[in-house]
Amino acid sequence: MQLKYRQAVKEAIAGVVRERLGKARTISFIHDLAAGHVDVVDRARFIEIVEDELISLHEGSIARFRLGAIEFRAWRDGWR
């Protein structure tokens, strides 16, 4: 499942960080993205994967999502 939606996961993570979304807005953002890109049977798992990636996101992993350190820090500071 991860390979099937790899690009959608990357878009979700990058979108949350670039838009500097807080925790509450992130939930609806991920659900909206899933509704547009992920099959119904895979949505719960997709959402779980994105949430796990966000929780574990750090400066050493941001390159996978084509994020810069400055935008990551700005998001992280607002996320806390």
N, C-alpha and C positions, 0 to 999 in steps of 0.2 A: 504494500500500500504506500509506503514512503516514496518509492521511486515513481509511482504513478502520479503523485501529487507534489513532487519535489519543487517544481516551479511555483505552485500555489503557496506552498509553505514559505518559500523564500519571499514571495510577494507579501505575504501576511506579516512576516517578521519585519521586513524592511518598511512596510507601510506603518506599522505601529510605532517604530522608532522614528521614522522621518516626520510623522505627524505629531510626535511627542504625546501620544495618547496615554491617558491615565488608565488605571485598572478597570474602572467601570466602562469607559468608552471602548477599551480594547475588546471586551467580551462581545459587544454588539458588532464591532468591526470584523472580528473573526467569524462570527456567525453569518454576517452578510456576505463575506467573501466565500465562505463555504457554500452558501446557497447558490452562488453563481458559478462555482468552479468544481464542486465535488458532488459525486453521486450520493444520493440519499443514504444508502447503506453504509457509506464510508465517512459520513460527516462527523459522527461522534469521535471516531478515532482521529480524524484530521484535526479537529479542535483540540483534542488531547495532545497531539504531537506539537501543534503550534504553541500551546500553553507551556508544555515542557521545555521547548526551545527558548521561549521568552524567559522563563525562570532561570535557565542555565546560561543565558547569554552573558558574555564577558568580553573584554577587549581582545582576548586571544581568539575569539570565535566570530567576531563581527565581519571579517573579510569574506566569509562564506556567503554573507547576505549583501555584499557590496556596500557596507556601511563604513563611514569614517569614524574615527575616535571622537571627534568633537560632537557629531550628531548623536553618537551613542551616549556620551556623558551627559548631554543635555536631556536626553530621554530618561536615562537612569536617575538623574537627580529629581526629576518630576515624578518618577514611578514610585519612589520610596515614600 
